[in-house]
């Protein structure tokens, strides 16, 4: 039902200040972003390290759905997003266990979602979404399309980079003896 936690979303009053803060402490890399004029908010997805994701959200108008959330604070965790391979199966499972949800939307090709209200999820707003993670990341955070790994000479070691199924890539430095063991292990399973 759930593949993984994709990201934590933080709502902030001062977007640029929050962006600079997370850039300094985590070296975040910008990914997809958009402004929703109907709901009056801006969002941007960031990558931090190999597999961590963070979303910053900011109201863009006084009628933003974030206004009430931020009425008495500068910012805070707004929701946690779980990835699912099949939103309809997830919805069916929630129905089966009588877990209430709202905001079900499967009308977009590259993003399908639903939400579980904090009162039904121990104080946390949960977003469950079906999507292709690589589409939301900066291209530098992904291997080229169709490529599952790359190998680079990095001086005294080899850098093995592997595409992660949750989007992005994982870099693994290997010394010469580790490379030799990896080759032997791969040859054993051929």
VOPAGU-2260 file (C-alpha; in pm, 1 decimal, decimal comma):
REM VOPAGU-2260
SITE   aa  ch    i         X         Y         Z
SITE  UNK   A    0       0,0       0,0       0,0
SITE  UNK   A    1     271,3     251,6      96,0
SITE  UNK   A    2     610,3     253,2     -76,6
SITE  UNK   A    3     782,2     504,7     149,2
SITE  UNK   A    4     767,8     845,9     309,0
SITE  UNK   A    5     838,6    1082,9      21,6
SITE  UNK   A    6     868,0    1414,7     201,9
SITE  UNK   A    7     782,3    1629,9     498,8
SITE  UNK   A    8     610,8    1957,0     415,6
SITE  UNK   A    9     674,7    2271,5     618,1
SITE  UNK   A   10     447,0    2573,0     587,3
SITE  UNK   A   11     623,6    2905,7     641,8
SITE  UNK   A   12     532,4    3271,9     643,7
SITE  UNK   A   13     869,3    3384,7     501,6
SITE  UNK   A   14     954,4    3158,6     207,8
SITE  UNK   A   15    1289,9    3316,4     115,2
SITE  UNK   A   16    1411,9    3309,4     475,2
SITE  UNK   A   17    1314,4    2941,8     512,6
SITE  UNK   A   18    1474,9    2857,0     176,8
SITE  UNK   A   19    1801,9    3023,6     283,3
SITE  UNK   A   20    1794,6    2849,3     622,6
SITE  UNK   A   21    1752,8    2499,3     475,2
SITE  UNK   A   22    2007,2    2575,3     201,7
SITE  UNK   A   23    2263,2    2660,9     471,6
SITE  UNK   A   24    2198,9    2367,3     705,9
SITE  UNK   A   25    2109,1    2092,3     457,8
SITE  UNK   A   26    2244,3    2202,7     120,7
SITE  UNK   A   27    1900,0    2153,9     -31,6
SITE  UNK   A   28    1867,6    2131,6    -409,8
SITE  UNK   A   29    1559,5    2286,1    -570,5
SITE  UNK   A   30    1318,7    2059,6    -755,2
SITE  UNK   A   31     968,9    2110,9    -888,8
SITE  UNK   A   32     769,3    2413,4    -775,7
SITE  UNK   A   33     443,1    2585,0    -854,1
SITE  UNK   A   34     206,6    2858,5    -748,1
SITE  UNK   A   35    -155,8    2759,7    -702,9
SITE  UNK   A   36    -359,0    3076,3    -761,9
SITE  UNK   A   37    -686,3    2913,2    -658,3
SITE  UNK   A   38    -561,6    2794,6    -317,1
SITE  UNK   A   39    -323,2    3093,5    -292,9
SITE  UNK   A   40      -0,6    2918,4    -208,6
SITE  UNK   A   41     343,7    2841,7    -346,8
SITE  UNK   A   42     524,8    2511,9    -297,3
SITE  UNK   A   43     869,5    2382,3    -382,4
SITE  UNK   A   44    1022,6    2035,9    -338,8
SITE  UNK   A   45    1385,4    2007,2    -232,1
SITE  UNK   A   46    1633,6    1721,1    -212,9
SITE  UNK   A   47    1878,3    1696,2      74,8
SITE  UNK   A   48    2155,1    1439,8      55,0
SITE  UNK   A   49    2087,7    1119,5    -136,8
SITE  UNK   A   50    1726,2    1041,5     -50,0
SITE  UNK   A   51    1573,5    1299,4     182,2
SITE  UNK   A   52    1303,8    1534,5      55,4
SITE  UNK   A   53    1155,1    1850,0     202,5
SITE  UNK   A   54     872,8    2070,1      75,9
SITE  UNK   A   55     829,6    2435,3     167,6
SITE  UNK   A   56     485,7    2592,3     131,9
SITE  UNK   A   57     403,9    2960,6     161,3
SITE  UNK   A   58      74,5    3151,4     136,5
SITE  UNK   A   59      55,9    3390,2    -159,2
SITE  UNK   A   60    -267,3    3563,8     -59,6
SITE  UNK   A   61    -473,1    3641,2     247,8
SITE  UNK   A   62    -732,1    3374,5     157,5
SITE  UNK   A   63    -472,8    3095,7     138,9
SITE  UNK   A   64    -567,9    2769,9     308,4
SITE  UNK   A   65    -238,3    2812,3     498,1
SITE  UNK   A   66    -347,2    3139,4     662,8
SITE  UNK   A   67    -519,7    2971,2     956,2
SITE  UNK   A   68    -236,6    2720,8    1000,0
SITE  UNK   A   69      17,5    3004,9    1021,7
SITE  UNK   A   70    -202,7    3248,6    1216,6
SITE  UNK   A   71     -13,7    3202,3    1543,5
SITE  UNK   A   72     331,5    3084,1    1426,3
SITE  UNK   A   73     607,5    3154,3    1174,8
SITE  UNK   A   74     596,7    2800,5    1038,8
SITE  UNK   A   75     558,3    2435,9    1119,9
SITE  UNK   A   76     526,1    2084,5     985,7
SITE  UNK   A   77     210,2    2090,4     775,7
SITE  UNK   A   78     192,2    1731,3     649,4
SITE  UNK   A   79     380,4    1411,7     570,8
SITE  UNK   A   80     351,1    1264,7     221,6
SITE  UNK   A   81     353,8     889,5     167,0
SITE  UNK   A   82     402,8     745,9    -181,1
SITE  UNK   A   83     177,1     465,9    -302,2
SITE  UNK   A   84     207,2     268,4    -626,5
SITE  UNK   A   85    -173,9     257,3    -662,5
SITE  UNK   A   86    -400,0     528,0    -517,3
SITE  UNK   A   87    -712,9     324,1    -591,4
SITE  UNK   A   88    -588,3      22,6    -393,2
SITE  UNK   A   89    -489,1     254,5    -110,8
SITE  UNK   A   90    -834,3     416,7    -115,8
SITE  UNK   A   91    -992,5      70,5    -112,2
SITE  UNK   A   92    -784,8     -30,1     187,8
SITE  UNK   A   93    -883,7     285,8     375,9
SITE  UNK   A   94   -1248,7     213,8     293,3
SITE  UNK   A   95   -1208,3    -148,1     409,0
SITE  UNK   A   96   -1069,1     -37,0     746,2
SITE  UNK   A   97   -1312,5     256,1     769,3
SITE  UNK   A   98   -1033,7     512,5     788,1
SITE  UNK   A   99   -1180,5     848,8     683,4
SITE  UNK   A  100   -1007,2    1052,0     413,2
SITE  UNK   A  101   -1080,6    1359,4     205,1
SITE  UNK   A  102    -957,3    1538,4    -105,7
SITE  UNK   A  103    -937,6    1227,6    -324,2
SITE  UNK   A  104    -817,0    1338,7    -667,8
SITE  UNK   A  105    -716,9    1103,1    -949,2
SITE  UNK   A  106    -779,5    1345,7   -1235,4
SITE  UNK   A  107    -415,0    1431,4   -1308,6
SITE  UNK   A  108    -191,8    1195,7   -1504,6
SITE  UNK   A  109     123,7    1256,1   -1299,3
SITE  UNK   A  110     -22,6    1315,5    -949,3
SITE  UNK   A  111    -306,5    1137,6    -768,7
SITE  UNK   A  112    -374,1    1201,2    -399,1
SITE  UNK   A  113    -590,2    1183,0     -91,8
SITE  UNK   A  114    -555,0    1310,7     263,7
SITE  UNK   A  115    -619,7    1176,1     613,3
SITE  UNK   A  116    -719,1    1448,2     859,1
SITE  UNK   A  117    -504,1    1500,0    1170,9
SITE  UNK   A  118    -798,4    1408,6    1396,7
SITE  UNK   A  119    -795,3    1062,2    1235,5
SITE  UNK   A  120    -414,5    1024,7    1220,8
SITE  UNK   A  121    -286,1    1108,2    1570,2
SITE  UNK   A  122    -242,9    1479,6    1507,2
SITE  UNK   A  123     -65,1    1457,0    1171,1
SITE  UNK   A  124    -208,6    1553,2     832,0
SITE  UNK   A  125    -117,8    1267,2     598,5
SITE  UNK   A  126    -110,8    1302,3     223,2
SITE  UNK   A  127     -95,2     978,8      23,1
SITE  UNK   A  128       2,1    1023,6    -341,1
SITE  UNK   A  129      71,0     820,4    -654,1
SITE  UNK   A  130     336,5     979,5    -876,0
SITE  UNK   A  131     673,2     931,1   -1046,5
SITE  UNK   A  132     930,3    1066,1    -797,6
SITE  UNK   A  133    1198,3    1155,7   -1054,6
SITE  UNK   A  134     962,1    1404,6   -1219,0
SITE  UNK   A  135     963,3    1622,4    -906,7
SITE  UNK   A  136    1341,0    1637,6    -856,7
SITE  UNK   A  137    1606,0    1858,7   -1013,6
SITE  UNK   A  138    1757,4    1670,9   -1311,8
SITE  UNK   A  139    2100,2    1665,9   -1142,2
SITE  UNK   A  140    1948,5    1455,5    -863,2
SITE  UNK   A  141    1860,3    1176,5   -1110,4
SITE  UNK   A  142    2060,4     948,6   -1334,8
SITE  UNK   A  143    1988,0     996,3   -1706,1
SITE  UNK   A  144    1657,1     843,0   -1819,4
SITE  UNK   A  145    1682,0     466,0   -1868,1
SITE  UNK   A  146    2007,3     438,7   -1674,6
SITE  UNK   A  147    2009,2     242,9   -1345,1
SITE  UNK   A  148    2370,9     293,7   -1242,2
SITE  UNK   A  149    2695,1     469,5   -1324,9
SITE  UNK   A  150    3057,1     399,2   -1233,4
SITE  UNK   A  151    3325,5     666,3   -1199,3
SITE  UNK   A  152    3695,1     658,2   -1114,8
SITE  UNK   A  153    3740,0     879,8    -808,7
SITE  UNK   A  154    4115,0     849,1    -754,2
SITE  UNK   A  155    4179,7     585,3    -486,6
SITE  UNK   A  156    3825,4     453,5    -508,6
SITE  UNK   A  157    3538,0     389,8    -744,9
SITE  UNK   A  158    3211,3     578,8    -709,9
SITE  UNK   A  159    2911,5     353,4    -781,4
SITE  UNK   A  160    2591,8     553,6    -827,0
SITE  UNK   A  161    2260,6     366,0    -833,3
SITE  UNK   A  162    1913,3     495,1    -923,8
SITE  UNK   A  163    1677,7     472,4    -627,0
SITE  UNK   A  164    1321,2     349,2    -690,8
SITE  UNK   A  165    1194,4     640,7    -481,6
SITE  UNK   A  166    1360,0     890,4    -713,1
SITE  UNK   A  167    1708,0    1029,8    -706,9
SITE  UNK   A  168    2027,7     835,5    -674,5
SITE  UNK   A  169    2253,0     683,8    -410,7
SITE  UNK   A  170    2630,8     726,1    -428,9
SITE  UNK   A  171    2846,1     450,8    -285,1
SITE  UNK   A  172    3226,0     493,6    -272,7
SITE  UNK   A  173    3407,0     159,2    -301,9
SITE  UNK   A  174    3774,8      81,5    -251,1
SITE  UNK   A  175    3956,9    -160,9    -482,5
SITE  UNK   A  176    3891,9    -469,0    -264,7
SITE  UNK   A  177    3519,6    -387,7    -242,1
SITE  UNK   A  178    3500,2    -351,6    -621,0
SITE  UNK   A  179    3666,2    -691,1    -663,7
SITE  UNK   A  180    3421,1    -854,0    -416,9
SITE  UNK   A  181    3127,6    -690,6    -596,2
SITE  UNK   A  182    3247,9    -826,0    -932,1
SITE  UNK   A  183    3283,2   -1176,9    -782,8
SITE  UNK   A  184    2934,9   -1156,5    -626,8
SITE  UNK   A  185    2782,8   -1044,4    -957,8
SITE  UNK   A  186    2958,9   -1325,6   -1146,6
SITE  UNK   A  187    2817,8   -1582,8    -900,5
SITE  UNK   A  188    2458,9   -1495,6    -987,1
SITE  UNK   A  189    2498,2   -1494,5   -1366,6
